[in-house]
Amino acid sequence: MRATFRTLLALALGVGMQVATPVLAQDPPRIVIGSAVIEPMPIAVPTFIDEGGAGDYASQISKVVIADLEGTGFFRNIGEEAHISRITSFDGGVAFEDWKAINAQVLVTGAVSVAGDRITVKFRAYDVFNGQVLEGAALQFAGTTQGWRRMSHKVADVIYSKITGEGGYFDSRVVFVSESGPKNARLKRLAVMDYDGANVAYLTDSNSIVLAPRFSPTGDRLLYTSYETGFPRITLMNVGSMERRTLEEQPGTMTFAPRFSPDGGTAVFSLERGGNTDIYSVNLSNGALAQLTNAPSIETAPSFSPDGSQIVFESDRTGAPQIYVMPAGGGEGTRISGGKGRYGTPVWSPRGDYIAFTKQNEGRFHIGVMRTDGSEERLLTASFLDEGPTWAPNGRVLMFTRETSGGGGQSSLWSVDITGRNLKQIPTDGPASDPAWSPLLP
């Protein structure tokens, strides 16, 4: 179901949270992301209890929680047909021996109540073998009924975080380019959706080409490249009001590939003038422009480190595109890519530990990650065309564009975790490209 972005933003700001007092568990179940291939952890999520007026909300919230957790590849829900016990009261006792008998390591119970347009969701996640609530996993969320999916994602985020020790990423949004029409005459417009493809809203029409949208660190603004004037220009959009402005034009230039600085006050981008492309920065408040590279080669795709001290970028100064890192104030840069092939679209992980990239080698495209010094390169995907990775807020999952071959080839959005596991397509209405993940919603 599509909704206006103003409605979606209002929902994002309208979810409150109350915290219940948890019972501490000893030696809780734990999944370590980045370890060898593992068998998914068996969990049980019985349908949440209707404590008054909840109707279908209780069932739908349970389904979203399960989909979020199973979608990571780290969890396997045990279906209700296998349950021995039934959860009939949120505050009733739990027959842990019955849940042990079906090998559930974690049990999630929940309850939903609705009064008017207000909904309350509460849950507990139990360590079945210790018979105790996982520390910090007994919470309550309250908000409008329109925000029920956000509450579902919040529940799943807590459970995921408590078991993996990593930050959650389900309660987030993805901006992307929605495409239509034939491959040689694609119409493109900006759209935004939940991380799992739900709640699509369109931000622009398809009258002009748009490319490479990027969220600000607080998720309230976007930078993207627009051809509305006939030439590529960087546009800044406020996602709440949908007001937009083109960044100050430089006569005789084209500007593209923008990204925000970690404090949101600066944009870095590529500027082409007289056949030469370099990286520049602009102060978004006063328009002050600074040139960061000065070379006869093409320098593009800049991305800040999370602390704002360095910029990773792509350059073909050695004859083929490679990845370089330079100080945020500019400079020559140090090459960090060292393998065979062509490297591009580098983007720094929000955790600061990896750089994701696109690689082309021997007729195949790959999404990969490497350490920030170029070591431990690991290719996560391979296909006819994979490109443009973007990081989930927790720095442990990537989304990217995959395009199929041939005249009828279509682009679509895919995700994969940093171990190369759990490659899957993200559902969209028609072709889609250029995803950019938001931070966690407030």
C-alpha positions as CSV (number, residue, x, y, z in Angstrom):
1,M,0.0,0.0,0.0
2,R,1.4,3.4,-0.9
3,A,1.2,6.4,1.3
4,T,2.3,10.0,1.1
5,F,5.7,10.8,2.5
6,R,4.3,13.4,4.9
7,T,2.0,10.7,6.4
8,L,5.0,8.3,6.7
9,L,7.1,10.9,8.4
10,A,4.4,11.7,10.8
11,L,4.2,8.1,11.8
12,A,8.0,8.0,12.2
13,L,7.7,10.8,14.8
14,G,4.6,9.5,16.5
15,V,5.8,6.3,18.2
16,G,6.6,6.6,21.9
17,M,8.2,4.0,24.1
18,Q,7.9,2.8,27.7
19,V,10.3,0.4,29.2
20,A,9.3,-2.4,31.5
21,T,11.6,-3.7,34.2
22,P,13.4,-6.8,32.8
23,V,14.4,-10.0,34.7
24,L,18.1,-10.7,34.1
25,A,19.1,-13.9,32.3
26,Q,22.4,-15.7,32.7
27,D,24.4,-16.8,29.6
28,P,21.8,-15.8,27.1
29,P,21.6,-17.3,23.6
30,R,24.0,-15.5,21.3
31,I,24.7,-15.4,17.5
32,V,28.0,-14.0,16.4
33,I,27.8,-12.2,13.0
34,G,30.9,-12.8,10.9
35,S,31.4,-16.4,12.1
36,A,31.3,-19.4,9.9
37,V,28.1,-20.5,8.3
38,I,25.7,-21.4,11.1
39,E,22.4,-23.2,11.6
40,P,19.6,-20.6,12.2
41,M,18.6,-20.3,15.8
42,P,15.2,-21.9,16.4
43,I,12.8,-19.4,18.1
44,A,9.1,-19.4,18.8
45,V,6.9,-16.3,18.2
46,P,3.3,-17.2,19.0
47,T,0.6,-14.8,17.7
48,F,0.5,-11.8,20.0
49,I,-2.5,-11.7,22.3
50,D,-5.4,-9.3,21.7
51,E,-5.9,-7.5,25.0
52,G,-8.7,-5.4,23.6
53,G,-9.7,-4.0,20.2
54,A,-6.6,-5.2,18.5
55,G,-8.4,-7.2,15.8
56,D,-5.9,-8.1,13.0
57,Y,-3.1,-6.0,14.4
58,A,-2.0,-8.7,16.8
59,S,-1.6,-11.2,14.0
60,Q,0.0,-8.8,11.6
61,I,2.5,-7.5,14.1
62,S,3.6,-11.1,15.0
63,K,4.0,-11.8,11.2
64,V,6.3,-8.8,10.7
65,V,8.4,-9.6,13.7
66,I,8.9,-13.1,12.4
67,A,9.6,-11.9,8.9
68,D,12.2,-9.4,10.2
69,L,14.1,-12.0,12.2
70,E,13.9,-14.9,9.7
71,G,14.9,-12.5,6.9
72,T,18.3,-12.1,8.5
73,G,19.1,-15.8,7.9
74,F,20.1,-16.2,11.6
75,F,16.7,-17.3,13.0
76,R,14.2,-20.0,12.2
77,N,10.7,-19.6,13.6
78,I,9.0,-22.7,14.8
79,G,5.4,-22.7,13.5
80,E,2.4,-22.7,15.8
81,E,1.4,-26.1,14.6
82,A,4.4,-27.5,16.4
83,H,3.7,-25.7,19.7
84,I,2.8,-27.8,22.7
85,S,1.8,-24.9,25.0
86,R,-0.4,-22.0,24.1
87,I,0.2,-18.5,25.3
88,T,-3.2,-17.2,26.4
89,S,-2.2,-14.5,28.8
90,F,0.7,-12.1,28.6
91,D,1.2,-12.1,32.3
92,G,0.5,-15.8,32.8
93,G,3.1,-18.4,33.5
94,V,5.3,-20.0,30.8
95,A,5.7,-23.8,30.6
96,F,9.3,-23.7,29.6
97,E,9.6,-27.5,29.5
98,D,7.1,-27.5,26.6
99,W,9.2,-25.0,24.7
100,K,12.4,-26.9,25.4
101,A,10.7,-30.0,24.0
102,I,10.4,-28.4,20.6
103,N,13.9,-27.0,20.8
104,A,13.0,-23.3,20.9
105,Q,16.0,-21.4,22.3
106,V,14.1,-18.1,22.5
107,L,10.4,-17.5,23.1
108,V,8.8,-14.2,22.3
109,T,5.4,-13.4,23.8
110,G,3.5,-10.2,23.1
111,A,0.2,-8.4,23.5
112,V,-1.6,-5.7,21.6
113,S,-4.4,-3.3,22.6
114,V,-6.2,-0.6,20.7
115,A,-8.2,2.4,21.9
116,G,-9.4,4.7,19.2
117,D,-6.5,5.4,16.9
118,R,-3.9,4.5,19.6
119,I,-2.2,1.2,19.8
120,T,0.0,-0.3,22.5
121,V,2.4,-3.2,21.9
122,K,4.3,-5.0,24.6
123,F,6.5,-8.0,24.5
124,R,9.0,-10.2,26.3
125,A,11.8,-12.4,24.9
126,Y,12.7,-15.4,27.1
127,D,15.8,-17.5,27.2
128,V,13.9,-20.8,27.2
129,F,16.7,-23.0,28.7
130,N,17.3,-20.6,31.6
131,G,13.6,-19.8,32.0
132,Q,14.3,-16.1,32.2
133,V,13.6,-12.9,30.3
134,L,16.6,-11.7,28.2
135,E,18.1,-8.6,29.8
136,G,16.4,-5.5,28.3
137,A,13.9,-7.5,26.2
138,A,10.7,-6.7,28.1
139,L,9.4,-3.4,26.6
140,Q,6.3,-1.5,25.6
141,F,5.7,0.7,22.6
142,A,2.7,3.1,22.1
143,G,1.6,5.2,19.2
144,T,-1.0,5.6,16.5
145,T,-2.5,2.6,14.7
146,Q,-0.9,3.8,11.5
147,G,2.5,3.2,13.0
148,W,1.9,-0.5,13.8
149,R,4.6,-1.7,11.3
150,R,7.2,0.6,12.9
151,M,6.4,-0.9,16.3
152,S,6.8,-4.4,14.8
153,H,10.2,-3.4,13.5
154,K,11.2,-2.0,16.9
155,V,10.2,-5.3,18.6
156,A,12.4,-7.2,16.1
157,D,15.3,-4.8,16.5
158,V,15.4,-5.3,20.2
159,I,15.4,-9.1,19.9
160,Y,18.0,-9.1,17.1
161,S,20.2,-6.8,19.2
162,K,20.0,-8.8,22.4
163,I,20.9,-12.0,20.6
164,T,23.5,-10.8,18.2
165,G,25.1,-8.0,20.2
166,E,24.8,-5.8,17.0
167,G,22.6,-2.8,16.5
168,G,19.2,-3.3,14.9
169,Y,18.3,-2.1,11.4
170,F,14.7,-3.0,10.8
171,D,13.2,0.3,11.8
172,S,14.7,2.2,8.9
173,R,13.9,3.5,5.5
174,V,15.5,3.2,2.0
175,V,15.4,5.8,-0.7
176,F,15.8,4.6,-4.2
177,V,15.2,5.3,-7.9
178,S,11.9,3.8,-9.1
179,E,12.1,3.0,-12.8
180,S,9.6,2.4,-15.6
181,G,9.5,2.1,-19.4
182,P,11.9,0.4,-21.8
183,K,15.5,0.0,-21.0
184,N,16.7,2.5,-23.6
185,A,14.2,5.2,-22.4
186,R,13.8,4.6,-18.7
187,L,11.7,7.0,-16.7
188,K,13.0,7.5,-13.2
189,R,11.7,9.1,-10.0
190,L,12.7,9.1,-6.3
191,A,10.8,6.8,-4.0
192,V,11.2,5.8,-0.3
193,M,10.1,2.7,1.5
194,D,10.5,0.6,4.6
195,Y,13.7,-1.4,4.5
196,D,11.6,-4.5,3.5
197,G,9.8,-2.9,0.6
198,A,6.6,-1.9,2.4
199,N,5.0,1.6,2.6
200,V,6.3,3.0,-0.7
201,A,6.0,6.8,-1.2
202,Y,7.1,8.8,-4.2
203,L,9.1,12.0,-3.7
204,T,9.5,13.2,-7.3
205,D,7.7,12.8,-10.6
206,S,9.3,11.1,-13.7
207,N,9.6,14.3,-15.8
208,S,13.4,14.4,-15.4
209,I,16.1,11.8,-14.6
210,V,17.2,11.4,-11.0
211,L,20.2,9.5,-9.7
212,A,22.1,8.6,-6.6
213,P,19.9,9.8,-3.7
214,R,21.6,9.9,-0.3
215,F,20.1,10.4,3.2
216,S,21.5,13.0,5.7
217,P,22.9,11.5,8.9
218,T,19.7,12.5,10.7
219,G,17.4,11.2,7.8
220,D,15.6,14.5,7.4
221,R,17.2,15.6,4.1
222,L,18.3,14.1,0.8
223,L,21.0,14.9,-1.7
224,Y,20.6,13.6,-5.2
225,T,21.5,14.3,-8.8
226,S,18.8,15.7,-11.1
227,Y,18.7,16.4,-14.8
228,E,15.8,18.8,-14.4
229,T,17.9,21.7,-16.0
230,G,19.2,19.4,-18.8
231,F,22.5,18.9,-17.0
232,P,23.3,16.9,-13.9
233,R,22.9,19.1,-10.9
234,I,22.9,18.3,-7.2
235,T,19.6,18.9,-5.4
236,L,18.9,19.1,-1.7
237,M,15.5,18.0,-0.5
238,N,13.8,18.4,2.9
239,V,12.0,15.1,3.2
240,G,9.3,16.4,5.6
241,S,8.2,19.5,3.6
242,M,9.5,18.0,0.3
243,E,11.0,21.5,-0.4
244,R,14.1,21.3,-2.6
245,R,16.8,23.5,-4.0
246,T,19.6,23.1,-6.5
247,L,23.0,23.7,-5.0
248,E,24.8,26.7,-6.2
249,E,25.6,26.3,-9.9
250,Q,29.1,26.6,-11.3
251,P,28.9,27.9,-14.9
252,G,30.1,25.4,-17.4
253,T,30.1,22.5,-15.0
254,M,28.2,19.3,-14.2
255,T,27.9,18.1,-10.6
256,F,27.0,14.6,-9.4
257,A,27.7,11.8,-6.9
258,P,26.9,13.8,-3.7
259,R,27.2,12.6,-0.1
260,F,26.7,14.3,3.3
261,S,29.4,14.7,5.9
262,P,28.8,13.0,9.2
263,D,27.6,16.2,10.8
264,G,25.3,16.9,7.9
265,G,26.7,20.4,7.3
266,T,28.8,19.7,4.2
267,A,28.3,17.8,0.9
268,V,31.1,16.2,-1.1
269,F,30.6,15.6,-4.8
270,S,32.2,15.4,-8.2
271,L,32.4,18.4,-10.4
272,E,33.2,18.2,-14.1
273,R,34.6,21.2,-15.9
274,G,36.3,21.3,-19.3
275,G,36.4,17.5,-19.5
276,N,38.1,17.0,-16.1
277,T,36.4,15.7,-13.0
278,D,37.5,16.4,-9.4
279,I,36.0,16.1,-6.0
280,Y,34.7,19.3,-4.2
281,S,33.0,20.1,-0.9
282,V,30.4,22.7,-0.3
283,N,29.1,24.2,3.0
284,L,25.4,23.7,2.8
285,S,24.7,26.8,4.9
286,N,26.8,29.4,3.2
287,G,27.7,27.8,-0.2
288,A,31.4,28.0,0.4
289,L,33.1,25.7,-2.1
290,A,36.4,23.9,-1.7
291,Q,38.3,21.8,-4.2
292,L,39.7,18.6,-2.7
293,T,41.4,16.9,-5.6
294,N,43.4,18.3,-8.5
295,A,44.3,15.7,-11.1
296,P,43.9,15.1,-14.8
297,S,42.1,11.9,-14.1
298,I,38.4,11.3,-13.1
299,E,37.9,11.5,-9.3
300,T,34.4,10.6,-8.1
301,A,32.2,8.7,-5.7
302,P,33.5,10.3,-2.4
303,S,32.3,9.0,0.9
304,F,33.3,10.3,4.4
305,S,34.6,8.1,7.2
306,P,32.2,8.1,10.2
307,D,34.4,10.4,12.2
308,G,34.7,12.9,9.3
309,S,38.5,12.8,9.2
310,Q,38.9,11.0,5.8
311,I,37.3,10.5,2.5
312,V,37.3,7.4,0.3
313,F,36.9,7.9,-3.4
314,E,37.3,6.4,-6.8
315,S,40.0,7.5,-9.3
316,D,41.3,6.2,-12.7
317,R,44.7,8.0,-12.3
318,T,46.5,4.6,-12.8
319,G,44.5,3.9,-16.0
320,A,41.7,1.9,-14.4
321,P,39.3,2.9,-11.6
322,Q,40.8,2.1,-8.1
323,I,39.9,3.1,-4.5
324,Y,41.9,5.8,-2.7
325,V,41.7,7.4,0.8
326,M,42.6,11.0,1.5
327,P,42.2,13.5,4.4
328,A,38.8,15.2,4.6
329,G,40.6,18.5,3.7
330,G,41.8,17.0,0.4
331,G,45.1,15.8,-1.0
332,E,46.6,13.2,-3.3
333,G,45.2,10.2,-1.5
334,T,46.6,6.7,-0.9
335,R,45.5,3.8,-3.0
336,I,44.0,0.9,-0.9
337,S,42.6,-1.4,-3.6
338,G,45.1,-4.0,-4.8
339,G,43.4,-6.8,-6.5
340,K,42.8,-7.4,-10.2
341,G,40.0,-5.6,-11.9
342,R,38.3,-2.2,-11.7
343,Y,36.9,-0.8,-8.4
344,G,34.3,1.9,-7.8
345,T,31.5,3.3,-5.7
346,P,33.3,3.0,-2.4
347,V,31.3,3.7,0.8
348,W,32.5,3.7,4.4
349,S,30.7,1.6,6.9
350,P,28.8,3.5,9.6
351,R,30.9,1.5,12.1
352,G,34.1,2.6,10.5
353,D,35.6,-0.9,10.1
354,Y,34.9,-1.7,6.4
355,I,34.6,0.0,3.0
356,A,32.1,-1.5,0.6
357,F,32.7,-1.3,-3.2
358,T,31.7,-2.4,-6.6
359,K,34.3,-4.5,-8.5
360,Q,34.4,-5.5,-12.2
361,N,36.7,-8.4,-13.2
362,E,36.7,-11.0,-15.9
363,G,33.3,-10.0,-17.2
364,R,31.6,-10.2,-13.8
365,F,30.5,-7.5,-11.3
366,H,30.8,-8.0,-7.6
367,I,29.8,-6.3,-4.3
368,G,32.7,-6.6,-1.9
369,V,34.1,-5.3,1.4
370,M,37.6,-4.5,2.5
371,R,39.3,-3.1,5.6
372,T,39.9,0.6,5.5
373,D,43.6,-0.1,4.7
374,G,42.6,-2.3,1.8
375,S,43.3,-5.6,3.5
376,E,41.0,-8.6,3.9
377,E,39.1,-8.0,0.6
378,R,36.1,-10.2,0.4
379,L,33.7,-10.5,-2.6
380,L,30.1,-11.1,-1.5
381,T,28.2,-11.3,-4.8
382,A,28.8,-12.1,-8.5
383,S,26.5,-11.4,-11.4
384,F,26.1,-9.7,-14.8
385,L,25.9,-6.3,-13.1
386,D,25.9,-5.6,-9.3
387,E,26.7,-2.1,-8.2
388,G,26.2,0.8,-5.8
389,P,26.3,-0.7,-2.3
390,T,24.7,1.1,0.7
391,W,25.1,0.1,4.4
392,A,22.4,-0.7,6.8
393,P,22.5,1.5,10.0
394,N,24.3,-1.3,11.9
395,G,27.0,-1.7,9.4
396,R,26.4,-5.4,9.0
397,V,24.1,-5.6,5.9
398,L,24.4,-4.2,2.4
399,M,21.8,-3.3,-0.2
400,F,22.7,-2.8,-3.9
401,T,21.4,-2.7,-7.4
402,R,21.4,-5.8,-9.6
403,E,20.6,-5.7,-13.3
404,T,20.0,-8.6,-15.6
405,S,21.5,-8.9,-19.1
406,G,19.9,-8.3,-22.5
407,G,17.7,-5.7,-24.1
408,G,15.0,-6.6,-21.7
409,G,17.2,-6.6,-18.7
410,Q,15.7,-5.1,-15.5
411,S,17.3,-3.6,-12.4
412,S,16.2,-4.6,-8.9
413,L,17.3,-4.2,-5.3
414,W,19.1,-6.9,-3.4
415,S,20.7,-7.3,0.1
416,V,23.5,-9.4,1.5
417,D,25.3,-9.5,4.9
418,I,29.0,-8.9,5.3
419,T,29.8,-12.6,5.4
420,G,28.2,-13.1,1.9
421,R,25.3,-15.1,3.4
422,N,21.6,-14.4,3.0
423,L,21.6,-12.9,-0.5
424,K,18.0,-11.9,-1.3
425,Q,15.9,-9.6,-3.5
426,I,13.9,-6.7,-2.0
427,P,10.4,-6.5,-3.3
428,T,9.5,-3.4,-5.3
429,D,6.8,-2.4,-7.7
430,G,8.8,-2.6,-10.9
431,P,12.5,-2.0,-11.7
432,A,14.5,-0.1,-9.0
433,S,18.1,1.1,-8.6
434,D,20.4,3.3,-6.5
435,P,19.3,2.4,-3.0
436,A,20.5,4.4,0.0
437,W,19.7,3.3,3.6
438,S,18.6,5.8,6.2
439,P,19.8,5.8,9.8
440,L,17.5,4.3,12.3
441,L,14.3,6.3,12.6
442,P,13.9,8.5,15.7
